[in-house]
Amino acid sequence: MVPVGKACNTAINYFFSTTGPKNNPEKHNKAARKKLVKVLSKITPGSYVGMPKDQANGLVIGFNHPSLGEIARILTMKIDIMGEKPMYFPVNLPWYEALAPNFDRIKRLGIIITPTITPSTWRKMALKEGSRKYEAGNRLKHEFRNIYTDLSTEAMRKGGVIFVAPSATRQATVFKNEKVYKQKEDIIPTMSVLALRLYKNPEMKCDFLPMAVLPPKGYKRGLNFRKKYRLIPGKIMTAKYIREKYFKTKNPKRLDGFDYEFHQRLADELPRKFWY
């Protein structure tokens, strides 16, 4: 992970060192973003026809996460068509540690990264339950989650955009397995937890957009250089729709069915083999 992080830092430094004018930060940032889109479009190509450009409300975009490849395509898409709209992106802790030295320059590209500990990383940490390290790690997970939800609320107030992988880790299909799809096994409540937090404020105006990632044939779990991905917008769930359907009581503790509906809207845009 560290070598990949170093490569990302080298690329970020390249985009800023080879553009200008250095004495005009606003123009310099735009030039760096333009060059980044041009380069990434060649080495990590993607299609994002139909993705919203001028969304007035804040936008939570949830996507299936079959590989690392879609991350590069998503960043290209965001910088290309959403410009300076603030974007918050949760990044797995090892990646965050690698990218943190360039936090300010990444922010100048319009991207604010926040640390998270994914289920996969938590398993790799192999901490003994009940131990001091386990308890410290658990506290850190919750602190990261609280930081992210606070930043998410701020982003939505500003009409920004948040990208979230509901699976919280790389997963070949939208639903983890057939049991989850058939609602015989619980689904991870990533999207509903976020919705509950955001809609605590009755004035909050933000929509939820499922964005289906269709990887290229023969794709691997990595970046899949020079292979084209498709980012396909699904049927949007507006703030009005969500409040009317899922917030029938004043302060619900959970949103039964919300995560399943969001996953299904994702799946509807993909071939059946990507469902579960």
matplotlib code that plots the C-alpha trace (Angstrom):
import matplotlib.pyplot as plt

x = [0.0, 2.8, 4.4, 1.1, 0.7, 4.2, 3.3, 0.1, 2.1, 4.7, 1.8, 0.2, 3.5, 4.0, 0.7, 1.4, 5.1, 4.4, 1.6, 1.1, 1.0, 2.6, 1.8, -1.9, -3.2, -6.7, -5.5, -2.7, -5.3, -7.5, -4.5, -3.4, -6.9, -7.1, -3.8, -4.8, -8.0, -6.2, -3.6, -5.9, -8.4, -5.7, -4.2, -7.4, -10.2, -13.8, -17.2, -19.6, -22.3, -25.4, -23.7, -25.1, -23.0, -25.0, -26.8, -28.0, -28.5, -25.7, -25.2, -24.3, -23.1, -22.9, -21.1, -20.3, -16.6, -15.2, -11.6, -9.3, -9.8, -13.1, -11.5, -9.2, -12.2, -14.4, -11.8, -11.4, -15.1, -15.5, -12.7, -13.9, -17.6, -18.1, -15.2, -14.7, -17.8, -16.4, -15.8, -15.2, -13.8, -13.2, -9.8, -8.7, -6.1, -3.0, -3.9, -4.6, -1.2, 0.5, -1.4, -1.5, 1.8, 0.0, -3.3, -3.2, -2.4, -5.1, -7.5, -6.5, -7.7, -11.1, -10.8, -10.8, -9.7, -10.8, -9.4, -11.4, -10.7, -12.4, -13.5, -10.7, -8.0, -9.6, -9.3, -5.7, -4.9, -5.8, -6.3, -7.3, -10.8, -10.7, -7.1, -6.0, -5.0, -8.4, -10.2, -7.9, -8.5, -12.2, -12.2, -10.2, -12.8, -15.6, -13.6, -12.9, -16.6, -17.6, -15.1, -16.4, -20.1, -19.4, -17.5, -20.3, -22.9, -20.7, -20.3, -24.0, -24.7, -22.3, -23.9, -20.9, -20.6, -19.7, -18.6, -19.3, -18.8, -21.7, -19.7, -17.0, -14.4, -13.7, -16.5, -17.1, -20.9, -23.4, -24.9, -22.4, -24.1, -27.4, -28.6, -28.2, -30.0, -32.9, -33.0, -32.2, -29.0, -28.5, -27.1, -24.4, -26.3, -23.7, -26.2, -28.9, -26.5, -25.4, -28.9, -30.0, -27.1, -27.7, -31.4, -31.3, -31.4, -34.9, -33.5, -30.9, -31.3, -29.2, -30.0, -28.7, -27.5, -26.7, -23.8, -23.2, -19.6, -19.3, -15.6, -14.0, -13.9, -11.2, -10.6, -8.4, -8.8, -6.2, -6.2, -6.6, -4.6, -5.8, -9.0, -12.3, -14.8, -18.4, -19.9, -23.6, -26.1, -29.0, -32.4, -31.8, -33.4, -34.3, -34.4, -38.2, -38.6, -36.4, -38.1, -41.6, -40.9, -38.4, -38.8, -42.5, -41.6, -39.8, -36.5, -36.3, -33.5, -33.1, -34.3, -35.6, -35.3, -33.3, -30.0, -31.7, -33.5, -30.3, -28.4, -31.2, -31.1, -27.4, -27.9, -30.6, -28.0, -25.7, -25.8, -27.2, -23.8, -22.8, -25.8, -24.6]
y = [0.0, 2.4, 2.1, 2.9, 5.9, 7.1, 6.8, 8.9, 11.6, 11.7, 12.1, 14.9, 16.8, 16.4, 18.0, 21.0, 21.4, 21.3, 23.8, 27.4, 30.3, 29.7, 33.2, 32.8, 29.9, 29.9, 29.7, 27.2, 24.9, 25.0, 24.2, 21.3, 19.9, 20.2, 18.4, 15.7, 15.0, 14.9, 12.4, 10.2, 10.0, 8.3, 5.9, 5.1, 5.8, 5.9, 6.9, 8.9, 10.0, 11.2, 12.0, 15.2, 18.3, 21.2, 19.5, 22.3, 20.0, 18.1, 14.7, 11.4, 9.0, 5.4, 3.0, -0.7, -1.4, -4.3, -3.0, 0.0, 1.0, 2.8, 5.2, 6.8, 7.0, 8.6, 11.2, 12.1, 12.4, 14.5, 16.9, 17.1, 17.8, 18.9, 21.3, 23.1, 21.5, 20.3, 16.5, 14.4, 10.9, 8.3, 6.6, 3.4, 4.1, 2.8, 4.9, 7.9, 7.6, 7.4, 10.4, 12.6, 14.4, 15.8, 16.6, 20.3, 19.7, 17.1, 19.6, 22.1, 19.6, 19.8, 16.5, 16.3, 12.8, 11.5, 8.3, 5.2, 1.6, -0.8, -4.3, -5.8, -3.7, -4.4, -8.1, -7.7, -5.9, -9.2, -7.5, -9.8, -8.9, -7.4, -6.4, -2.7, -2.5, -3.9, -1.3, 1.5, 0.4, 0.3, 3.8, 5.0, 3.4, 5.3, 8.6, 8.3, 7.6, 10.6, 12.9, 11.6, 12.1, 15.6, 16.5, 14.9, 17.1, 20.2, 19.1, 18.6, 22.1, 23.5, 21.6, 19.3, 15.7, 12.5, 9.2, 6.1, 2.4, 0.8, -2.5, -0.6, -2.8, -4.2, -6.6, -8.1, -7.8, -5.3, -7.6, -9.6, -12.9, -14.4, -14.5, -10.8, -10.2, -12.4, -10.6, -13.8, -12.2, -8.6, -6.0, -3.5, -0.4, 2.1, 4.3, 4.3, 5.3, 8.2, 9.2, 9.1, 11.5, 13.9, 14.1, 14.9, 18.5, 19.1, 21.8, 19.5, 19.2, 16.3, 13.5, 10.0, 8.8, 5.1, 5.0, 1.6, 0.8, -1.5, -2.8, -3.9, -7.5, -9.5, -6.8, -7.4, -6.0, -3.3, -0.2, -1.9, 0.7, 1.6, -0.4, 1.5, 1.6, 2.8, 4.9, 4.7, 6.9, 5.0, 6.4, 9.1, 9.1, 12.7, 14.2, 14.6, 10.9, 9.7, 11.8, 10.8, 7.1, 6.5, 9.3, 8.7, 9.2, 12.3, 10.7, 7.1, 4.9, 2.9, 3.0, -0.5, -1.2, 1.9, 0.1, -2.7, -0.3, 1.6, -1.6, -2.7, 0.6, 0.0, -3.5, -2.5, -0.7, -3.7, -7.2, -9.8, -11.4, -8.3, -8.5, -11.2]
z = [0.0, 0.8, -2.6, -4.2, -1.9, -2.8, -6.5, -5.9, -4.1, -6.9, -9.4, -7.4, -7.1, -10.9, -11.7, -9.6, -10.5, -14.2, -14.2, -13.3, -12.8, -9.4, -8.2, -8.8, -6.7, -8.2, -11.8, -10.8, -9.1, -12.3, -14.5, -12.3, -12.3, -16.1, -16.6, -14.1, -16.0, -19.3, -18.1, -16.1, -18.9, -21.0, -18.5, -16.5, -19.0, -18.0, -19.3, -17.1, -19.4, -17.6, -14.3, -12.8, -13.2, -11.7, -8.8, -6.4, -3.4, -1.7, -3.2, -1.6, -4.4, -3.4, -5.7, -5.9, -5.4, -7.5, -7.7, -7.1, -10.7, -10.2, -7.7, -10.3, -12.7, -10.0, -9.1, -12.8, -13.3, -10.2, -11.1, -14.7, -14.4, -10.8, -10.7, -7.3, -5.7, -2.3, -2.2, 0.8, 0.3, 3.1, 2.6, 4.2, 7.0, 5.2, 2.2, 4.3, 6.1, 2.7, 1.2, 4.3, 3.5, 0.4, 2.1, 1.2, -2.5, -2.7, -1.1, -3.8, -6.4, -4.7, -2.7, 1.1, 2.3, 5.7, 7.4, 8.0, 9.0, 6.6, 7.8, 5.7, 7.5, 10.9, 10.2, 9.2, 12.4, 14.2, 17.6, 20.5, 21.6, 25.1, 24.9, 25.4, 21.7, 20.6, 22.7, 21.4, 17.9, 18.4, 19.8, 16.8, 14.4, 16.1, 16.2, 12.4, 11.8, 13.9, 12.0, 8.7, 9.5, 10.8, 7.6, 5.6, 7.2, 6.4, 2.8, 2.3, 3.7, 1.1, -1.7, -1.9, -2.9, -1.0, -2.5, -0.5, -1.2, 0.8, 1.0, 2.8, 1.1, -2.4, -3.4, -6.8, -6.6, -5.4, -2.8, -0.7, -1.5, -2.5, 1.1, 1.5, -1.9, -0.8, 2.6, 4.5, 5.9, 7.2, 4.9, 6.0, 6.9, 5.5, 3.6, 6.2, 9.0, 6.9, 6.0, 9.7, 10.6, 7.7, 8.0, 11.7, 10.5, 9.1, 6.8, 5.3, 1.5, 0.1, -2.3, -2.6, -6.0, -6.8, -9.3, -10.8, -11.7, -14.7, -14.9, -18.1, -19.2, -17.5, -14.8, -11.8, -8.3, -9.0, -11.1, -14.5, -16.5, -20.0, -19.6, -19.8, -16.9, -17.1, -14.3, -14.7, -12.7, -11.3, -10.2, -7.7, -4.2, -3.5, 0.0, -0.4, -1.4, 1.5, 4.1, 3.0, 2.8, 5.6, 8.1, 9.1, 12.7, 14.0, 15.1, 13.7, 15.1, 11.9, 8.3, 7.5, 3.8, 2.9, 2.3, 0.4, -1.9, -2.5, -3.4, -5.7, -7.6, -8.1, -9.2, -11.7, -13.8, -14.1, -15.7, -13.4, -12.8, -10.8, -8.5, -6.0]

ax = plt.figure().add_subplot(projection="3d")
ax.plot(x, y, z, "-o")
ax.set_aspect("equal")
plt.show()
